[in-house]
Amino acid sequence: MDAALVRAVEASAGPPDAEGWVTATVPLESVDLAVPTLLSLGADIEVLAPEELRRGIAEAAGAVFDRYRSSDGSGRAEAGVLSSSPADRVASSATAARAPKP
């Protein structure tokens, strides 16, 4: 994270609670920008407010969960292989089709 953001969070942080959690204010420009930033911290963070940001985090995390829990045997990606979005695959196919043939 940006150093200024880290300093702002540290300045607002309270003492750890009985479970070791620290409450702090995270200054971010918008909910849309905050979701991927905070989601990158995984289970090491819980957004308490605003509710719109909590929903955004929950929706994004749910989409990731749904992607990885598929047990339909579709074989979308082999173990250790990254899969791109359908739009990325279409763009890649179009680029390959325009490439000169040997």
Biopython code that builds the backbone (N, CA, C, O; Angstrom):
import numpy as np
from Bio.PDB.StructureBuilder import StructureBuilder

atoms = [
    (1, "MET", "N", (0.831, -1.185, 0.000)),
    (1, "MET", "CA", (0.000, 0.000, 0.000)),
    (1, "MET", "C", (0.873, 1.245, 0.000)),
    (1, "MET", "O", (2.037, 1.209, 0.399)),
    (2, "ASP", "N", (0.303, 2.319, -0.445)),
    (2, "ASP", "CA", (0.970, 3.608, -0.488)),
    (2, "ASP", "C", (1.414, 4.020, 0.913)),
    (2, "ASP", "O", (0.678, 3.816, 1.879)),
    (3, "ALA", "N", (2.616, 4.600, 1.033)),
    (3, "ALA", "CA", (3.174, 4.987, 2.332)),
    (3, "ALA", "C", (2.282, 5.993, 3.059)),
    (3, "ALA", "O", (2.120, 5.905, 4.276)),
    (4, "ALA", "N", (1.705, 6.946, 2.330)),
    (4, "ALA", "CA", (0.827, 7.939, 2.963)),
    (4, "ALA", "C", (-0.416, 7.269, 3.539)),
    (4, "ALA", "O", (-0.888, 7.651, 4.609)),
    (5, "LEU", "N", (-0.936, 6.293, 2.848)),
    (5, "LEU", "CA", (-2.103, 5.549, 3.328)),
    (5, "LEU", "C", (-1.749, 4.785, 4.598)),
    (5, "LEU", "O", (-2.516, 4.785, 5.561)),
    (6, "VAL", "N", (-0.604, 4.144, 4.601)),
    (6, "VAL", "CA", (-0.163, 3.395, 5.782)),
    (6, "VAL", "C", (-0.007, 4.328, 6.980)),
    (6, "VAL", "O", (-0.429, 3.994, 8.087)),
    (7, "ARG", "N", (0.596, 5.496, 6.762)),
    (7, "ARG", "CA", (0.761, 6.461, 7.858)),
    (7, "ARG", "C", (-0.588, 6.915, 8.408)),
    (7, "ARG", "O", (-0.756, 7.036, 9.621)),
    (8, "ALA", "N", (-1.550, 7.167, 7.519)),
    (8, "ALA", "CA", (-2.879, 7.604, 7.955)),
    (8, "ALA", "C", (-3.570, 6.520, 8.770)),
    (8, "ALA", "O", (-4.217, 6.815, 9.775)),
    (9, "VAL", "N", (-3.437, 5.283, 8.347)),
    (9, "VAL", "CA", (-4.040, 4.171, 9.084)),
    (9, "VAL", "C", (-3.364, 4.024, 10.444)),
    (9, "VAL", "O", (-4.040, 3.868, 11.461)),
    (10, "GLU", "N", (-2.043, 4.074, 10.465)),
    (10, "GLU", "CA", (-1.319, 3.951, 11.740)),
    (10, "GLU", "C", (-1.701, 5.066, 12.713)),
    (10, "GLU", "O", (-1.820, 4.831, 13.916)),
    (11, "ALA", "N", (-1.893, 6.276, 12.193)),
    (11, "ALA", "CA", (-2.244, 7.419, 13.048)),
    (11, "ALA", "C", (-3.637, 7.260, 13.657)),
    (11, "ALA", "O", (-3.895, 7.775, 14.745)),
    (12, "SER", "N", (-4.535, 6.556, 12.972)),
    (12, "SER", "CA", (-5.903, 6.413, 13.470)),
    (12, "SER", "C", (-6.126, 5.118, 14.245)),
    (12, "SER", "O", (-7.193, 4.925, 14.828)),
    (13, "ALA", "N", (-5.138, 4.235, 14.260)),
    (13, "ALA", "CA", (-5.301, 2.916, 14.873)),
    (13, "ALA", "C", (-5.424, 3.000, 16.382)),
    (13, "ALA", "O", (-4.675, 3.716, 17.047)),
    (14, "GLY", "N", (-6.381, 2.256, 16.906)),
    (14, "GLY", "CA", (-6.539, 2.143, 18.345)),
    (14, "GLY", "C", (-5.726, 0.967, 18.856)),
    (14, "GLY", "O", (-5.034, 0.307, 18.081)),
    (15, "PRO", "N", (-5.804, 0.702, 20.141)),
    (15, "PRO", "CA", (-5.082, -0.448, 20.701)),
    (15, "PRO", "C", (-5.755, -1.756, 20.274)),
    (15, "PRO", "O", (-6.949, -1.763, 19.977)),
    (16, "PRO", "N", (-5.016, -2.844, 20.240)),
    (16, "PRO", "CA", (-5.617, -4.139, 19.882)),
    (16, "PRO", "C", (-6.691, -4.548, 20.892)),
    (16, "PRO", "O", (-6.571, -4.274, 22.086)),
    (17, "ASP", "N", (-7.741, -5.207, 20.395)),
    (17, "ASP", "CA", (-8.771, -5.716, 21.293)),
    (17, "ASP", "C", (-8.312, -7.060, 21.873)),
    (17, "ASP", "O", (-7.166, -7.459, 21.665)),
    (18, "ALA", "N", (-9.179, -7.748, 22.584)),
    (18, "ALA", "CA", (-8.825, -9.012, 23.244)),
    (18, "ALA", "C", (-8.386, -10.086, 22.255)),
    (18, "ALA", "O", (-7.629, -10.987, 22.613)),
    (19, "GLU", "N", (-8.859, -9.994, 21.009)),
    (19, "GLU", "CA", (-8.486, -10.980, 19.991)),
    (19, "GLU", "C", (-7.324, -10.509, 19.125)),
    (19, "GLU", "O", (-6.898, -11.217, 18.212)),
    (20, "GLY", "N", (-6.812, -9.317, 19.410)),
    (20, "GLY", "CA", (-5.678, -8.799, 18.655)),
    (20, "GLY", "C", (-6.046, -7.924, 17.471)),
    (20, "GLY", "O", (-5.157, -7.455, 16.761)),
    (21, "TRP", "N", (-7.335, -7.690, 17.235)),
    (21, "TRP", "CA", (-7.770, -6.845, 16.127)),
    (21, "TRP", "C", (-7.601, -5.373, 16.490)),
    (21, "TRP", "O", (-7.821, -4.971, 17.632)),
    (22, "VAL", "N", (-7.214, -4.596, 15.517)),
    (22, "VAL", "CA", (-7.027, -3.156, 15.677)),
    (22, "VAL", "C", (-8.036, -2.446, 14.779)),
    (22, "VAL", "O", (-8.175, -2.792, 13.606)),
    (23, "THR", "N", (-8.737, -1.458, 15.324)),
    (23, "THR", "CA", (-9.676, -0.666, 14.533)),
    (23, "THR", "C", (-8.960, 0.587, 14.067)),
    (23, "THR", "O", (-8.321, 1.282, 14.857)),
    (24, "ALA", "N", (-9.073, 0.875, 12.755)),
    (24, "ALA", "CA", (-8.420, 2.045, 12.167)),
    (24, "ALA", "C", (-9.287, 2.584, 11.045)),
    (24, "ALA", "O", (-10.143, 1.877, 10.513)),
    (25, "THR", "N", (-9.060, 3.840, 10.689)),
    (25, "THR", "CA", (-9.748, 4.469, 9.569)),
    (25, "THR", "C", (-8.814, 4.434, 8.367)),
    (25, "THR", "O", (-7.645, 4.810, 8.455)),
    (26, "VAL", "N", (-9.359, 3.972, 7.235)),
    (26, "VAL", "CA", (-8.583, 3.871, 6.001)),
    (26, "VAL", "C", (-9.120, 4.914, 5.028)),
    (26, "VAL", "O", (-10.230, 4.762, 4.518)),
    (27, "PRO", "N", (-8.350, 5.977, 4.761)),
    (27, "PRO", "CA", (-8.832, 6.997, 3.818)),
    (27, "PRO", "C", (-8.623, 6.528, 2.373)),
    (27, "PRO", "O", (-7.494, 6.323, 1.928)),
    (28, "LEU", "N", (-9.726, 6.365, 1.662)),
    (28, "LEU", "CA", (-9.654, 5.935, 0.266)),
    (28, "LEU", "C", (-10.533, 6.837, -0.588)),
    (28, "LEU", "O", (-11.494, 7.435, -0.104)),
    (29, "GLU", "N", (-10.185, 6.920, -1.862)),
    (29, "GLU", "CA", (-10.880, 7.842, -2.763)),
    (29, "GLU", "C", (-12.321, 7.460, -3.051)),
    (29, "GLU", "O", (-13.200, 8.321, -3.100)),
    (30, "SER", "N", (-12.567, 6.163, -3.244)),
    (30, "SER", "CA", (-13.921, 5.729, -3.584)),
    (30, "SER", "C", (-14.096, 4.263, -3.218)),
    (30, "SER", "O", (-13.120, 3.544, -3.007)),
    (31, "VAL", "N", (-15.342, 3.832, -3.147)),
    (31, "VAL", "CA", (-15.632, 2.432, -2.872)),
    (31, "VAL", "C", (-15.069, 1.565, -3.989)),
    (31, "VAL", "O", (-14.493, 0.511, -3.719)),
    (32, "ASP", "N", (-15.227, 1.990, -5.235)),
    (32, "ASP", "CA", (-14.738, 1.197, -6.370)),
    (32, "ASP", "C", (-13.236, 0.961, -6.292)),
    (32, "ASP", "O", (-12.767, -0.127, -6.626)),
    (33, "LEU", "N", (-12.484, 1.948, -5.862)),
    (33, "LEU", "CA", (-11.034, 1.790, -5.722)),
    (33, "LEU", "C", (-10.676, 1.032, -4.448)),
    (33, "LEU", "O", (-9.672, 0.321, -4.402)),
    (34, "ALA", "N", (-11.495, 1.187, -3.423)),
    (34, "ALA", "CA", (-11.204, 0.554, -2.134)),
    (34, "ALA", "C", (-11.383, -0.954, -2.172)),
    (34, "ALA", "O", (-10.635, -1.677, -1.513)),
    (35, "VAL", "N", (-12.357, -1.445, -2.928)),
    (35, "VAL", "CA", (-12.644, -2.883, -2.926)),
    (35, "VAL", "C", (-11.410, -3.705, -3.280)),
    (35, "VAL", "O", (-11.015, -4.545, -2.471)),
    (36, "PRO", "N", (-10.777, -3.520, -4.434)),
    (36, "PRO", "CA", (-9.620, -4.370, -4.735)),
    (36, "PRO", "C", (-8.442, -4.128, -3.793)),
    (36, "PRO", "O", (-7.690, -5.054, -3.489)),
    (37, "THR", "N", (-8.280, -2.900, -3.336)),
    (37, "THR", "CA", (-7.179, -2.598, -2.411)),
    (37, "THR", "C", (-7.351, -3.366, -1.111)),
    (37, "THR", "O", (-6.416, -4.017, -0.645)),
    (38, "LEU", "N", (-8.528, -3.294, -0.528)),
    (38, "LEU", "CA", (-8.765, -3.961, 0.746)),
    (38, "LEU", "C", (-8.912, -5.467, 0.582)),
    (38, "LEU", "O", (-8.506, -6.225, 1.463)),
    (39, "LEU", "N", (-9.480, -5.905, -0.519)),
    (39, "LEU", "CA", (-9.619, -7.341, -0.769)),
    (39, "LEU", "C", (-8.248, -7.998, -0.888)),
    (39, "LEU", "O", (-8.100, -9.184, -0.590)),
    (40, "SER", "N", (-7.251, -7.241, -1.320)),
    (40, "SER", "CA", (-5.902, -7.807, -1.449)),
    (40, "SER", "C", (-5.321, -8.197, -0.096)),
    (40, "SER", "O", (-4.345, -8.944, -0.036)),
    (41, "LEU", "N", (-5.910, -7.699, 0.994)),
    (41, "LEU", "CA", (-5.444, -8.054, 2.334)),
    (41, "LEU", "C", (-6.091, -9.343, 2.848)),
    (41, "LEU", "O", (-5.765, -9.817, 3.936)),
    (42, "GLY", "N", (-7.003, -9.899, 2.063)),
    (42, "GLY", "CA", (-7.617, -11.180, 2.399)),
    (42, "GLY", "C", (-8.333, -11.160, 3.733)),
    (42, "GLY", "O", (-9.040, -10.208, 4.064)),
    (43, "ALA", "N", (-8.142, -12.220, 4.491)),
    (43, "ALA", "CA", (-8.826, -12.376, 5.780)),
    (43, "ALA", "C", (-8.148, -11.602, 6.903)),
    (43, "ALA", "O", (-8.572, -11.697, 8.055)),
    (44, "ASP", "N", (-7.109, -10.844, 6.593)),
    (44, "ASP", "CA", (-6.406, -10.057, 7.607)),
    (44, "ASP", "C", (-7.083, -8.727, 7.889)),
    (44, "ASP", "O", (-6.580, -7.926, 8.677)),
    (45, "ILE", "N", (-8.230, -8.486, 7.245)),
    (45, "ILE", "CA", (-8.942, -7.224, 7.443)),
    (45, "ILE", "C", (-10.443, -7.491, 7.430)),
    (45, "ILE", "O", (-10.920, -8.395, 6.745)),
    (46, "GLU", "N", (-11.169, -6.700, 8.188)),
    (46, "GLU", "CA", (-12.634, -6.705, 8.124)),
    (46, "GLU", "C", (-13.084, -5.266, 8.002)),
    (46, "GLU", "O", (-12.750, -4.430, 8.842)),
    (47, "VAL", "N", (-13.838, -4.976, 6.961)),
    (47, "VAL", "CA", (-14.379, -3.634, 6.758)),
    (47, "VAL", "C", (-15.631, -3.506, 7.618)),
    (47, "VAL", "O", (-16.562, -4.302, 7.500)),
    (48, "LEU", "N", (-15.643, -2.505, 8.476)),
    (48, "LEU", "CA", (-16.790, -2.291, 9.363)),
    (48, "LEU", "C", (-17.795, -1.309, 8.774)),
    (48, "LEU", "O", (-18.995, -1.434, 9.017)),
    (49, "ALA", "N", (-17.325, -0.346, 8.013)),
    (49, "ALA", "CA", (-18.182, 0.683, 7.418)),
    (49, "ALA", "C", (-17.399, 1.363, 6.306)),
    (49, "ALA", "O", (-16.169, 1.335, 6.318)),
    (50, "PRO", "N", (-18.065, 1.956, 5.371)),
    (50, "PRO", "CA", (-19.509, 2.048, 5.166)),
    (50, "PRO", "C", (-20.084, 0.737, 4.625)),
    (50, "PRO", "O", (-19.361, -0.103, 4.090)),
    (51, "GLU", "N", (-21.375, 0.589, 4.775)),
    (51, "GLU", "CA", (-22.059, -0.630, 4.345)),
    (51, "GLU", "C", (-21.839, -0.907, 2.851)),
    (51, "GLU", "O", (-21.706, -2.063, 2.449)),
    (52, "GLU", "N", (-21.803, 0.132, 2.043)),
    (52, "GLU", "CA", (-21.582, -0.037, 0.598)),
    (52, "GLU", "C", (-20.235, -0.728, 0.335)),
    (52, "GLU", "O", (-20.133, -1.568, -0.559)),
    (53, "LEU", "N", (-19.224, -0.379, 1.099)),
    (53, "LEU", "CA", (-17.908, -1.009, 0.945)),
    (53, "LEU", "C", (-17.943, -2.445, 1.450)),
    (53, "LEU", "O", (-17.350, -3.329, 0.832)),
    (54, "ARG", "N", (-18.622, -2.690, 2.554)),
    (54, "ARG", "CA", (-18.765, -4.072, 3.052)),
    (54, "ARG", "C", (-19.430, -4.956, 1.991)),
    (54, "ARG", "O", (-18.992, -6.080, 1.747)),
    (55, "ARG", "N", (-20.498, -4.433, 1.360)),
    (55, "ARG", "CA", (-21.186, -5.196, 0.300)),
    (55, "ARG", "C", (-20.259, -5.451, -0.875)),
    (55, "ARG", "O", (-20.236, -6.554, -1.422)),
    (56, "GLY", "N", (-19.498, -4.440, -1.267)),
    (56, "GLY", "CA", (-18.573, -4.593, -2.391)),
    (56, "GLY", "C", (-17.519, -5.657, -2.131)),
    (56, "GLY", "O", (-17.203, -6.462, -3.006)),
    (57, "ILE", "N", (-16.981, -5.652, -0.916)),
    (57, "ILE", "CA", (-15.991, -6.664, -0.534)),
    (57, "ILE", "C", (-16.643, -8.050, -0.550)),
    (57, "ILE", "O", (-16.069, -9.002, -1.079)),
    (58, "ALA", "N", (-17.832, -8.159, 0.026)),
    (58, "ALA", "CA", (-18.530, -9.446, 0.078)),
    (58, "ALA", "C", (-18.847, -9.964, -1.323)),
    (58, "ALA", "O", (-18.684, -11.155, -1.590)),
    (59, "GLU", "N", (-19.294, -9.090, -2.217)),
    (59, "GLU", "CA", (-19.611, -9.507, -3.589)),
    (59, "GLU", "C", (-18.366, -9.966, -4.327)),
    (59, "GLU", "O", (-18.394, -10.991, -5.008)),
    (60, "ALA", "N", (-17.269, -9.220, -4.203)),
    (60, "ALA", "CA", (-16.025, -9.589, -4.883)),
    (60, "ALA", "C", (-15.474, -10.900, -4.319)),
    (60, "ALA", "O", (-15.040, -11.769, -5.076)),
    (61, "ALA", "N", (-15.492, -11.043, -2.997)),
    (61, "ALA", "CA", (-14.998, -12.275, -2.380)),
    (61, "ALA", "C", (-15.877, -13.458, -2.778)),
    (61, "ALA", "O", (-15.374, -14.556, -3.015)),
    (62, "GLY", "N", (-17.179, -13.238, -2.850)),
    (62, "GLY", "CA", (-18.090, -14.293, -3.283)),
    (62, "GLY", "C", (-17.831, -14.727, -4.717)),
    (62, "GLY", "O", (-17.903, -15.915, -5.032)),
    (63, "ALA", "N", (-17.530, -13.773, -5.583)),
    (63, "ALA", "CA", (-17.229, -14.103, -6.975)),
    (63, "ALA", "C", (-15.947, -14.927, -7.074)),
    (63, "ALA", "O", (-15.870, -15.865, -7.867)),
    (64, "VAL", "N", (-14.948, -14.581, -6.274)),
    (64, "VAL", "CA", (-13.701, -15.360, -6.259)),
    (64, "VAL", "C", (-13.994, -16.763, -5.739)),
    (64, "VAL", "O", (-13.535, -17.749, -6.315)),
    (65, "PHE", "N", (-14.750, -16.854, -4.657)),
    (65, "PHE", "CA", (-15.108, -18.154, -4.097)),
    (65, "PHE", "C", (-15.843, -19.010, -5.127)),
    (65, "PHE", "O", (-15.516, -20.183, -5.309)),
    (66, "ASP", "N", (-16.828, -18.427, -5.795)),
    (66, "ASP", "CA", (-17.587, -19.168, -6.806)),
    (66, "ASP", "C", (-16.687, -19.674, -7.926)),
    (66, "ASP", "O", (-16.880, -20.780, -8.429)),
    (67, "ARG", "N", (-15.714, -18.873, -8.312)),
    (67, "ARG", "CA", (-14.803, -19.270, -9.384)),
    (67, "ARG", "C", (-13.996, -20.501, -8.996)),
    (67, "ARG", "O", (-13.773, -21.379, -9.830)),
    (68, "TYR", "N", (-13.561, -20.579, -7.760)),
    (68, "TYR", "CA", (-12.668, -21.641, -7.338)),
    (68, "TYR", "C", (-13.361, -22.860, -6.740)),
    (68, "TYR", "O", (-12.728, -23.905, -6.589)),
    (69, "ARG", "N", (-14.612, -22.757, -6.405)),
    (69, "ARG", "CA", (-15.289, -23.910, -5.802)),
    (69, "ARG", "C", (-15.962, -24.798, -6.831)),
    (69, "ARG", "O", (-16.533, -25.824, -6.461)),
    (70, "SER", "N", (-15.917, -24.450, -8.094)),
    (70, "SER", "CA", (-16.575, -25.230, -9.133)),
    (70, "SER", "C", (-16.129, -26.687, -9.070)),
    (70, "SER", "O", (-14.936, -26.990, -9.104)),
    (71, "SER", "N", (-17.095, -27.569, -8.979)),
    (71, "SER", "CA", (-16.781, -28.996, -8.948)),
    (71, "SER", "C", (-17.528, -29.719, -10.057)),
    (71, "SER", "O", (-17.829, -30.907, -9.944)),
    (72, "ASP", "N", (-17.827, -28.990, -11.137)),
    (72, "ASP", "CA", (-18.599, -29.587, -12.230)),
    (72, "ASP", "C", (-17.724, -30.386, -13.189)),
    (72, "ASP", "O", (-18.229, -30.962, -14.152)),
    (73, "GLY", "N", (-16.414, -30.426, -12.934)),
    (73, "GLY", "CA", (-15.532, -31.195, -13.795)),
    (73, "GLY", "C", (-15.318, -30.571, -15.152)),
    (73, "GLY", "O", (-14.932, -31.263, -16.095)),
    (74, "SER", "N", (-15.561, -29.267, -15.276)),
    (74, "SER", "CA", (-15.431, -28.621, -16.580)),
    (74, "SER", "C", (-13.982, -28.495, -17.036)),
    (74, "SER", "O", (-13.717, -28.294, -18.221)),
    (75, "GLY", "N", (-13.045, -28.613, -16.101)),
    (75, "GLY", "CA", (-11.643, -28.532, -16.479)),
    (75, "GLY", "C", (-11.245, -27.184, -17.024)),
    (75, "GLY", "O", (-10.419, -27.104, -17.933)),
    (76, "ARG", "N", (-11.818, -26.114, -16.482)),
    (76, "ARG", "CA", (-11.528, -24.769, -16.981)),
    (76, "ARG", "C", (-10.051, -24.474, -17.049)),
    (76, "ARG", "O", (-9.583, -23.864, -18.010)),
    (77, "ALA", "N", (-9.312, -24.895, -16.048)),
    (77, "ALA", "CA", (-7.879, -24.653, -16.043)),
    (77, "ALA", "C", (-7.198, -25.823, -15.360)),
    (77, "ALA", "O", (-7.692, -26.345, -14.360)),
    (78, "GLU", "N", (-6.067, -26.229, -15.902)),
    (78, "GLU", "CA", (-5.312, -27.303, -15.283)),
    (78, "GLU", "C", (-4.606, -26.773, -14.042)),
    (78, "GLU", "O", (-4.412, -25.566, -13.898)),
    (79, "ALA", "N", (-4.231, -27.663, -13.164)),
    (79, "ALA", "CA", (-3.518, -27.270, -11.951)),
    (79, "ALA", "C", (-2.267, -26.489, -12.319)),
    (79, "ALA", "O", (-1.485, -26.911, -13.172)),
    (80, "GLY", "N", (-2.087, -25.345, -11.667)),
    (80, "GLY", "CA", (-0.894, -24.531, -11.899)),
    (80, "GLY", "C", (-0.969, -23.667, -13.137)),
    (80, "GLY", "O", (0.003, -22.992, -13.475)),
    (81, "VAL", "N", (-2.103, -23.669, -13.825)),
    (81, "VAL", "CA", (-2.260, -22.881, -15.044)),
    (81, "VAL", "C", (-3.244, -21.755, -14.773)),
    (81, "VAL", "O", (-4.316, -21.986, -14.215)),
    (82, "LEU", "N", (-2.886, -20.543, -15.164)),
    (82, "LEU", "CA", (-3.781, -19.408, -14.982)),
    (82, "LEU", "C", (-4.730, -19.318, -16.159)),
    (82, "LEU", "O", (-4.346, -19.596, -17.296)),
    (83, "SER", "N", (-5.949, -18.936, -15.897)),
    (83, "SER", "CA", (-6.957, -18.768, -16.927)),
    (83, "SER", "C", (-7.332, -17.298, -16.993)),
    (83, "SER", "O", (-7.507, -16.655, -15.957)),
    (84, "SER", "N", (-7.456, -16.767, -18.181)),
    (84, "SER", "CA", (-7.839, -15.365, -18.334)),
    (84, "SER", "C", (-9.337, -15.269, -18.568)),
    (84, "SER", "O", (-10.025, -16.279, -18.716)),
    (85, "SER", "N", (-9.828, -14.039, -18.598)),
    (85, "SER", "CA", (-11.251, -13.836, -18.815)),
    (85, "SER", "C", (-11.613, -14.157, -20.264)),
    (85, "SER", "O", (-10.739, -14.176, -21.130)),
    (86, "PRO", "N", (-12.898, -14.408, -20.533)),
    (86, "PRO", "CA", (-13.319, -14.655, -21.922)),
    (86, "PRO", "C", (-12.934, -13.500, -22.843)),
    (86, "PRO", "O", (-12.550, -13.737, -23.989)),
    (87, "ALA", "N", (-13.025, -12.262, -22.372)),
    (87, "ALA", "CA", (-12.663, -11.113, -23.212)),
    (87, "ALA", "C", (-11.188, -11.151, -23.577)),
    (87, "ALA", "O", (-10.829, -10.820, -24.707)),
    (88, "ASP", "N", (-10.329, -11.545, -22.651)),
    (88, "ASP", "CA", (-8.898, -11.656, -22.927)),
    (88, "ASP", "C", (-8.636, -12.727, -23.979)),
    (88, "ASP", "O", (-7.792, -12.552, -24.858)),
    (89, "ARG", "N", (-9.368, -13.842, -23.881)),
    (89, "ARG", "CA", (-9.168, -14.922, -24.857)),
    (89, "ARG", "C", (-9.613, -14.494, -26.250)),
    (89, "ARG", "O", (-8.962, -14.836, -27.237)),
    (90, "VAL", "N", (-10.709, -13.753, -26.343)),
    (90, "VAL", "CA", (-11.183, -13.271, -27.641)),
    (90, "VAL", "C", (-10.155, -12.313, -28.243)),
    (90, "VAL", "O", (-9.834, -12.415, -29.427)),
    (91, "ALA", "N", (-9.642, -11.393, -27.445)),
    (91, "ALA", "CA", (-8.639, -10.441, -27.934)),
    (91, "ALA", "C", (-7.382, -11.166, -28.385)),
    (91, "ALA", "O", (-6.794, -10.813, -29.407)),
    (92, "SER", "N", (-6.968, -12.174, -27.633)),
    (92, "SER", "CA", (-5.781, -12.943, -27.991)),
    (92, "SER", "C", (-5.998, -13.695, -29.302)),
    (92, "SER", "O", (-5.098, -13.750, -30.140)),
    (93, "SER", "N", (-7.182, -14.271, -29.484)),
    (93, "SER", "CA", (-7.503, -14.989, -30.722)),
    (93, "SER", "C", (-7.513, -14.043, -31.910)),
    (93, "SER", "O", (-7.038, -14.396, -32.990)),
    (94, "ALA", "N", (-8.051, -12.839, -31.720)),
    (94, "ALA", "CA", (-8.093, -11.858, -32.807)),
    (94, "ALA", "C", (-6.683, -11.434, -33.198)),
    (94, "ALA", "O", (-6.392, -11.275, -34.383)),
    (95, "THR", "N", (-5.817, -11.253, -32.227)),
    (95, "THR", "CA", (-4.430, -10.882, -32.511)),
    (95, "THR", "C", (-3.739, -12.000, -33.276)),
    (95, "THR", "O", (-3.021, -11.744, -34.243)),
    (96, "ALA", "N", (-3.953, -13.230, -32.849)),
    (96, "ALA", "CA", (-3.336, -14.366, -33.525)),
    (96, "ALA", "C", (-3.850, -14.497, -34.957)),
    (96, "ALA", "O", (-3.087, -14.859, -35.852)),
    (97, "ALA", "N", (-5.120, -14.210, -35.185)),
    (97, "ALA", "CA", (-5.691, -14.324, -36.530)),
    (97, "ALA", "C", (-5.103, -13.280, -37.473)),
    (97, "ALA", "O", (-5.000, -13.519, -38.676)),
    (98, "ARG", "N", (-4.714, -12.116, -36.932)),
    (98, "ARG", "CA", (-4.136, -11.057, -37.764)),
    (98, "ARG", "C", (-2.654, -11.246, -38.022)),
    (98, "ARG", "O", (-2.085, -10.590, -38.894)),
    (99, "ALA", "N", (-2.020, -12.145, -37.265)),
    (99, "ALA", "CA", (-0.574, -12.361, -37.413)),
    (99, "ALA", "C", (-0.282, -12.987, -38.763)),
    (99, "ALA", "O", (-1.050, -13.819, -39.247)),
    (100, "PRO", "N", (0.854, -12.580, -39.386)),
    (100, "PRO", "CA", (1.214, -13.174, -40.684)),
    (100, "PRO", "C", (1.457, -14.673, -40.543)),
    (100, "PRO", "O", (2.033, -15.136, -39.558)),
    (101, "LYS", "N", (1.011, -15.409, -41.532)),
    (101, "LYS", "CA", (1.189, -16.857, -41.533)),
    (101, "LYS", "C", (2.533, -17.194, -42.166)),
    (101, "LYS", "O", (2.943, -16.545, -43.128)),
    (102, "PRO", "N", (3.231, -18.215, -41.630)),
    (102, "PRO", "CA", (4.547, -18.583, -42.185)),
    (102, "PRO", "C", (4.442, -19.191, -43.555)),
    (102, "PRO", "O", (5.457, -19.550, -44.150)),
]
sb = StructureBuilder()
sb.init_structure("model")
sb.init_model(0)
sb.init_chain("A")
sb.init_seg("    ")
for serial, (resi, resn, name, xyz) in enumerate(atoms, 1):
    if name == "N":
        sb.init_residue(resn, " ", resi, " ")
    sb.init_atom(name, np.array(xyz, "f"), 0.0, 1.0, " ", f" {name:<3s}", serial, name[0])
structure = sb.get_structure()
